[in-house]
Amino acid sequence: MSMSSEIVAELNTLMLYNVTNPQEGIKVHKDAEQSRIDAARRLHEKGLVTQADGGYLTNLGREAAEHLQMAHTILTSA
């Protein structure tokens, strides 16, 4: 099973968040790549972020981002 380009874009967008600081959000500007704009909107629709253009992580979003960053650390460590 492989991941769709949409899921990869959502994962990459989640990786932008600083999970150690819940008061630090992101803003996906209207001149960003369309795939990033669409990914942020889908993450909002799924309840992982507070705004369609980024915002802050919800509790579910923070949990997902923490797991994602942990997996990234494991896969990229030597």
C-alpha positions as CSV (number, residue, x, y, z in Angstrom):
1,M,0.0,0.0,0.0
2,S,1.3,3.4,-0.9
3,M,0.2,6.9,0.2
4,S,-1.6,9.2,-2.2
5,S,-0.1,12.6,-3.0
6,E,-2.9,14.2,-1.0
7,I,-1.9,12.3,2.1
8,V,1.8,13.0,1.6
9,A,0.9,16.7,1.3
10,E,-1.1,16.5,4.6
11,L,1.8,14.8,6.4
12,N,4.2,17.4,5.1
13,T,2.0,20.1,6.4
14,L,1.6,18.5,9.8
15,M,5.4,18.4,10.0
16,L,5.5,22.2,9.9
17,Y,3.9,22.4,13.3
18,N,6.0,22.8,16.5
19,V,4.5,20.1,18.7
20,T,6.5,21.3,21.7
21,N,4.7,24.7,21.7
22,P,0.9,24.5,21.4
23,Q,0.6,28.3,21.1
24,E,2.7,28.3,17.8
25,G,0.5,27.8,14.7
26,I,1.1,28.1,11.0
27,K,-0.5,30.2,8.3
28,V,-0.7,28.8,4.8
29,H,-0.8,31.9,2.6
30,K,-2.9,32.2,-0.6
31,D,0.2,32.3,-2.7
32,A,1.5,29.0,-1.3
33,E,1.6,25.9,-3.5
34,Q,-1.9,24.7,-4.3
35,S,-1.1,21.3,-2.8
36,R,-0.3,22.9,0.6
37,I,-3.4,25.1,0.5
38,D,-5.5,22.0,-0.2
39,A,-3.8,19.9,2.4
40,A,-4.4,22.6,5.1
41,R,-8.1,22.7,4.1
42,R,-8.4,18.9,4.3
43,L,-6.6,18.8,7.7
44,H,-9.2,21.3,9.0
45,E,-12.1,19.3,7.6
46,K,-10.7,16.3,9.4
47,G,-10.5,18.2,12.7
48,L,-6.7,18.2,13.0
49,V,-6.2,22.0,12.7
50,T,-8.3,24.9,13.8
51,Q,-8.4,26.9,10.6
52,A,-8.7,26.1,6.9
53,D,-5.5,28.0,6.3
54,G,-3.5,26.3,9.2
55,G,-4.1,27.9,12.6
56,Y,-3.3,25.7,15.5
57,L,-3.3,22.0,16.1
58,T,-6.4,20.5,17.8
59,N,-5.8,17.8,20.4
60,L,-6.2,15.2,17.7
61,G,-3.9,17.1,15.4
62,R,-1.2,17.4,18.1
63,E,-1.4,13.6,18.7
64,A,-1.1,12.9,15.0
65,A,1.8,15.4,14.6
66,E,3.6,13.9,17.6
67,H,3.3,10.4,16.2
68,L,4.4,11.6,12.7
69,Q,7.4,13.4,14.0
70,M,8.4,10.4,16.1
71,A,8.1,8.1,13.1
72,H,10.2,10.6,11.1
73,T,12.9,10.6,13.8
74,I,13.0,6.8,13.8
75,L,13.2,6.5,10.1
76,T,15.9,9.2,9.6
77,S,18.2,8.2,12.5
78,A,21.4,6.4,11.7
